[in-house]
Every structure is written in C-alpha cells, then in structure tokens.
Amino acid sequence: MSKKVLICHYRVGRTDGVSLEITKRASVLKEMGWEVFLLAGSGSDGANFIIPELDFDRTEVRKIAENSFNSLNNYNNELELIDDIKHLAVIIATKLKSIIDQINPDFLLIHNILSHGRHIASALAFYNILKETNIPALATHHDFYWERDDFKEPSCKAIKQFLQKYVPPVLPCLEHAVISTRAAESLRKRSSIDAAVIPDTLDFTMAPWEKDEFNKDFLKAFDLSENDILILQATRIVKRKGIELILPILKRLNKKEFLGQLVGKKLYNSKMINRDSKFVYIIAGYAEQEAEEYLKSIITYLDENNIPYRNIQSGISAERVEGKGEKKFSIFDTYAYSDIVSYPSLFEGWGNQFIEAVFAKKPIMVYEYPVFKTDIKPLGYEVIDLGSSTARSSQTGFLKLPDETIENVCKNVIKTLISPETGKKLDNNFETAKANNSRDTLKELMNLSMEHV
C-alpha cells in the first residue's frame, strides 16, 4: 500500500514559481510511489482539496496582512488584530483537520505557509495541527517575510512575538527546506534553524518546447508577425519582478540605430528580419491583485512611448486548455515562439523562469538579484547582464538602470541575436542547468527529506 503525502500551499495549478515547483514535486513523488494530494486556497486549478480561507486575496486575509506589517490602521489595538488572526486560524485548522482525518497522510509538504507574511493566520493553523497530530512534515520556504519590503516591519509588539514563534516555527515533527544557500544562511542566523537546500529544478529529459500542431496558431492568436522579435516576460506581474527596468531597453531597441542593424539578417534561431520587423514585448504572466495598478502603469508607459507589446495573460495557463469553445496556450508555448527572455527581477527565492529560459535555449536578460549572484552566476551561465544598480526616475517614478547600462544591454542584445556563437552558449547553459538543477537532483533531495517516513 502506497504512502500518502498532502502538499499544501495558498494556490496550486497556476504559473507562479511555487505552483510550478509543486507540480514538479508532485510528479517526482508519484514516480517514487507516493499517493499525492494537493491542498490549496480558492482560485487554484487541480487541487484535491480547497480551503477557501487559505486564499491570501480574501478580504479578511488582506486586512490582517495590511495591519500586521508597517502600521496598525484598522484595529483599535493589537489585541483585536491577534483575535482576528486566531479566529481565522481556527477556521482553517478545523477544515485542515477534517481533510487529514479523511485521507490520513503519512507526510505533509508545506510550501511558504510557515514563512511568508501574506497570510500569517494560516501559519498558526498549520502549527496547531502539526502540534496536535505530530505528522512528519517538511516546510519549504521559497520566501521569508523579512526579505520583502511589504512585510519586513511588524506593526506592533504582539505581531513581532507572533512571527518569532510561528513564522517559521520549531516543532519535533517538522523539518525545513529553502531554495538557495543565501536563504539557508539567513534562516540559520535569524532562527538557528538548519534547512536543507532544494533549488528550483526542471526535467531536462522531457521533449523540448517547440512549435507544434497545438500552438501553430500562437502568432495569429495574438496578432503577431513571424518576423517580429519577441521578448518574453513569463513571470507574474508584481513589483519585485522589476519589469520597469526593461521598458527603456525596449524603447531603445526599436530605434533605427539598433533595429536597423538586424534588417536582412538571420537570427541565431534562423528567423529572418525585414524592414517591417520590430521588437515586441510579450507579457504572459498574470498580475497579482495588489499589482494591478503596477501593470496599468507598465501598459501606460508602453502605450505612451509607442513600444510594441501584447498583454496575452488571459490566453495563457499553466497547462494547455482546449474545448467548449476555449483555447489557452501553456506558459511553455510562449517560450517556443520567443526570441529572447526578459528576467529583470529585483528579488527571487531562486529563479523558476530563469531555468525555463535555459531549458528553452533562449538568451536571457538578467538583473543580478541577490540569489542570482550567490547561487546561479558562479555556475558559469552566459547571460545578457543588466547589472545590479538602479535609481528612481524622477519622470516616471519607476526604477531605472543607468543610461550606460541600457546602451550596453541594447548592444549585447543585437550581438547575441545574430552571433554565430549564441547557439553554442545556449547549449552550454542547458548542460550547466542539467548538471545542477535537473529532475534527478530534485528526486535525490526529496528522497533524503522523506526517507525516514
């Protein structure tokens, strides 16, 4: 009889990095003989169990988050806030216990719930259930609240004490994992917790993401030309993804000074460029609720500066969808048609879309976020470097790269697109990732984390 594992997160089945990692881990665990169940909040796709109150976009959850950090605005005092947290935690814990009683899991995999600041009531709920049931569990921390500007400052003493006890907690049945060496060091210094490092991974033995019968109408679906140069933004739309850093680069690339250098030439992937070709920004990731205004400001900049773009997020899903008059391409179909990938993130736990771009053998424009510097760059990847320096623009309010960096990036983009060496460099990137971030790596690390069950 196979053992059962319950994987828990705020959401599953979406295109955000944590959802994608959960999908990979579920697949590996099934291969290892586990019976896998998925638990998430509402707004998820493919979950076996839904606890609506796990959704961090619910009104009561957002109210708690907005008052637990930075300033206490909507409560008379901190005790009222703690009461709301405890009340919501009881609701979640009651439903969680019912699910556990129903399936009797041998192991729990808990993603971000015990480390993030967006939904601290869920941390208390899971703590109480773990303490009550003593079920062996692994908490994987993709992010920590103290790493995010929105969550690093508790609003009051009671919240500070709450976070110290529950986010993340220490329990006999609970092991911890992080996705970078930088995060492991941070956790060790802050909480004296030793965590395993399980980085983002990908199955490098699967079939390449290519143009095929399903996605052959991709360009037509989004009114794109086969001669356009497509720059893909595959990440979710949130401020920490640094999307504004790419905008001046897009503007410069579409000037005759740069675009003109490509006319009549063949790119590294054999695409021919003509006088009608242009650089088109492909926004494929969805916008989080709190980033809707941010997305609007991005779109406004693109429109006002006549930068070609397509906001295709409504036509993209984690997996291909077809039927009942609806068709959606998978996020991986976007890589098949892109010529270059934009990855200007200011902060990442590791870098899911980075590894996807490497697998797809696409050139990548990368801002040197902290984990890239410590865990990825030393491996020797060839990228188009956006540097690690920004300043706030007085005109737009956006963060902006230095003018010299923008100019150099544009030159490197042109050079990379037409260089005969690019194919070899992309192959080397692929082999580097295959050696360090493959499905075999994930399987080995999951085996080590769960071997005592």
HELIX and SHEET records of a PDB file:
HELIX    1   1 GLY A   17  GLU A   31  1                                  15    
HELIX    2   2 PRO A   52  LEU A   54  5                                   3    
HELIX    3   3 THR A   59  SER A   68  1                                  10    
HELIX    4   4 GLU A   78  ILE A  103  1                                  26    
HELIX    5   5 ILE A  120  THR A  133  1                                  14    
HELIX    6   6 TYR A  145  GLU A  147  5                                   3    
HELIX    7   7 LYS A  157  TYR A  166  1                                  10    
HELIX    8   8 THR A  181  SER A  191  1                                  11    
HELIX    9   9 PHE A  218  ALA A  221  1                                   4    
HELIX   10  10 LYS A  239  LYS A  241  5                                   3    
HELIX   11  11 ILE A  243  ILE A  246  5                                   4    
HELIX   12  12 LEU A  247  LEU A  253  1                                   7    
HELIX   13  13 LYS A  256  LEU A  259  1                                   4    
HELIX   14  14 GLN A  289  ALA A  291  5                                   3    
HELIX   15  15 GLU A  292  GLU A  304  1                                  13    
HELIX   16  16 GLN A  313  GLY A  315  5                                   3    
HELIX   17  17 ILE A  331  TYR A  337  1                                   7    
HELIX   18  18 ASN A  352  PHE A  359  1                                   8    
HELIX   19  19 PRO A  370  VAL A  371  1                                   2    
HELIX   20  20 PHE A  372  ILE A  376  3                                   5    
HELIX   21  21 LYS A  377  LEU A  379  5                                   3    
HELIX   22  22 ASP A  403  ILE A  418  1                                  16    
HELIX   23  23 THR A  422  ASN A  436  1                                  15    
HELIX   24  24 ARG A  439  MET A  450  1                                  12    
SHEET    1   A 7 PHE A  49  ILE A  50  0                                        
SHEET    2   A 7 GLU A  35  ALA A  40  1                                        
SHEET    3   A 7 LYS A   4  CYS A   8  1                                        
SHEET    4   A 7 PHE A 107  HIS A 111  1                                        
SHEET    5   A 7 ALA A 137  HIS A 141  1                                        
SHEET    6   A 7 LEU A 174  VAL A 178  1                                        
SHEET    7   A 7 ALA A 196  VAL A 197  1                                        
SHEET    1   B 6 TYR A 309  ASN A 311  0                                        
SHEET    2   B 6 PHE A 279  ILE A 283  1                                        
SHEET    3   B 6 ILE A 229  GLN A 233  1                                        
SHEET    4   B 6 ILE A 340  TYR A 343  1                                        
SHEET    5   B 6 ILE A 364  VAL A 366  1                                        
SHEET    6   B 6 ILE A 384  ASP A 385  1                                        
SHEET    1   C 3 ILE A 316  SER A 317  0                                        
SHEET    2   C 3 GLU A 326  SER A 330  1                                        
SHEET    3   C 3 VAL A 321  GLY A 323 -1                                        
SHEET    1   D 2 ALA A 391  ARG A 392  0                                        
SHEET    2   D 2 LEU A 399  LYS A 400 -1                                        
END                                                                             
